[in-house]
């Protein structure tokens, strides 16, 4: 866990640093935003930024977004500075820590950041076999290709391999090849020199250098264009990279793990993926089975998510009722673990009785997620899915569907922007921009604490 503290180290923040280090965090300090940005560009990465509220957090987040640096932020400040705390959360900070620091609060936040990407919950024998293979090959430096459908937990598996390897104390750096524009991905991976292209305002260390000594995860590698695949192949073979605009090669010592939800062998036949790169990456293949192939994991994961989101939302822990369990097991979960997690998160927010009942197991539009027994026949499943889609979407524009989904989710979350953004899988900044647009258009947007608003 790498923590960077931005601000003065007077008094309380010195104590916060000591608490974090006692909890096993590697702590670095930057006196201001400019220094922090230089450190991040230089490859001294962070898993979490703790920022004093007198810094311009909105500016920091904007600069991080502009340079495609993805790291969560928590704000901290004196207890009675409520106005600054609210401004920090509105700007995009995930949490606010009052000072002087509470050791248990800092520990909880650090553990939450670690747990967010490290949770590996399973019971099914098919999943157990994959994990056994992962642990068997973890100690080697062999490249690994993790395959499986979207939402199965490929990145979680990759992180597990890293934690079980000799590189566990070194960085684990993840790059989503599908989320970064093609013209920026090369710079993201290999870095660039100042002036290498328009907008290159300073030297930037790429993910290969940032991961030096550790593991680099190339998520959804099938989306990488052919030209960049050739440069990646050289980097893997020779452990040497060239920064964009650079004049000399740079040696790196990393292990490569790649993920894909596509059939890369088929992509090779189609001419969209290099065969020699596939051979280099696919030394060991870990196929993460879809949730429908490991039914024993459905209830295990559901209970895990129910505990997680009850704690995150300050809600009482509720058992999952027998009827709700039957409904969960009847669902084919095309979105796999990600869909299940979002469904249970909604269920925790919607439940009010002693248990999480079947009525709380709902799709984002409020419809039952999967009535028990509804999916035993594939033809009936397809017909019911088509009927639901037709009933809810026909006659609406894409923008209207998006608006309804956002407002409905916000209503379920009683106006809580952070929880709604988590459920929707978007950033808090994106959510706030959408809500401002809706409000400007005269749409009633739920405020924090409001019950569900009607969507027109």
Buried (B, 14 or more C-beta within 10 A) or exposed (E): BBBBBBBBBEEBBBBBBEBBEEBEBBBBBBBBBEEBBEBBBBBBBBBBBBBBBEBBBBEBBBBBEEBBBEBBBBBBBBEEBEEBBEBBBEBBBBBBBBBEBEBEBBBEBBBBBBEEEBBEBBBBEBBBEBBEBBBEBBEBBEBBBBBBBBBBBBBBBBBBBBBBBEBEEBBBBBBBBEEBEEEBBBBBBBBBBEEBEEEBEEBBBBBBBBBBEBBBBBBBBBBBEEEBBEBBBEBBEEBEBBBBBBEEEBEBEBBBBBBBBBEBEEBBEEEBBBEEBBEBBBBBEBBBBBBBEBBBBBBBBBBBBBBBBBEBBEBEEBEBBEBBBBBBBBBBBBBBBBBBBBBBBBBBBBBEEEBBBBBBBBBBBEEBBBBBEBBEEEEEBEEBBEEBEEEBBEEEEEEEEEBBBBBBBBBBBBBBBBBBBBBBEBBBBEBBEBBEEBEEEEBEBBEEEBEBBEBE
